[in-house]
Amino acid sequence: MHAPAKEPLRILAPNPSPLTGPGTTTFLIGQDHVAVIDPGPDDDAHLGAIIDAGCGRISHIFVTHAHLDHSQGARRLSHLTGAPVLAFGTATEGRSAINSRLSASGLIHGGEGLDMDFTPDIRLQDNHQVETPDWSLRALHTPGHAAGHLCLEWGDTIFCGDLVMGWSSTLISPPDGDLADYFRSLDRLAHLAPARLLPTHGDAIGAPLPRIAELARHRRDRTAQIMAALRHSPDNAEGLARRLYDIPEPLFPAAQRNVLSHLIALSQLGAIDFQGDLTANSFFSIS
């Protein structure tokens, strides 16, 4: 395995928001063969900065997942540089059966927004190794935030996309996100024990294991709150989010989707029930 030769170059996109934090960080590694990781939005200034930093040597464009703030600029960057786009698949590839049914019920997307036009040139399966004389990256399929989410292992560093962030918990928004998958992906990262994580939003995480444990604990605590609320009275995701969150109204749709991800996971475990077909507005009660 190639060891990282130096720090990756970071280019921050001008798209700050409550969901993206300071904005999308695009990473560049390599000298003669430059890999771009998460090219970000289709923004002239941002893509120009990536091309300038690549010095005509961009050879690969990696996308951790097909949300617009990560993938939208990939196709134009590919046209401008000739480099192929590598990712797990399209925006909906890898969805579970239950999330596919939710999508069919009219729950199209949430959170950052799916890049429905995204299609990679090269599909990366779990453990797929991509190597050049400059670097080696191993693709890790880590669903949870998105069905096709990838992390990229680079020596003792992992580019972790949106799976783990230091400044915020990860949005899990069905039908894109899946809480059970998220827990499994956190466990996988913890087992790999990287020296650091490089999220696409926010600062590097220099102590990954405590942060991963903190995020898992946060989700378990939220599950306990939801179960306590349902013991008091049945409710749907919107009602529970109103009862459990005290946040600005623009953030409420994200909170509602997070609650829905917990409800789906709990129903799959048999801890709670719902009547009829599962939809975003289903009412849940304790089994």
Sequence and secondary structure as in RCSB ss.txt:
>XXXX:A:sequence
MHAPAKEPLRILAPNPSPLTGPGTTTFLIGQDHVAVIDPGPDDDAHLGAIIDAGCGRISHIFVTHAHLDHSQGAR
RLSHLTGAPVLAFGTATEGRSAINSRLSASGLIHGGEGLDMDFTPDIRLQDNHQVETPDWSLRALHTPGHAAGHL
CLEWGDTIFCGDLVMGWSSTLISPPDGDLADYFRSLDRLAHLAPARLLPTHGDAIGAPLPRIAELARHRRDRTAQ
IMAALRHSPDNAEGLARRLYDIPEPLFPAAQRNVLSHLIALSQLGAIDFQGDLTANSFFSIS
>XXXX:A:secstr
     S  EEEE S  BTTTBT  EEEEE SSSEEEE   S  HHHHHHHHHHHTT EEEEE SS BHHHHTTHH
HHHHHH   EEES STTTT  HHHHHHHHTT    TT B TT   SEE  TT EEE SS EEEEEE  SSSTT E
EEEETTEEEEETT  SSS     TTT  HHHHHHHHHHHHHH  SEEEESSS  BS HHHHHHHHHHHHHHHHHH
HHHHHHH  B HHHHHHHH    GGGHHHHHHHHHHHHHHHHHHTSEEESSS  TT  EEE 
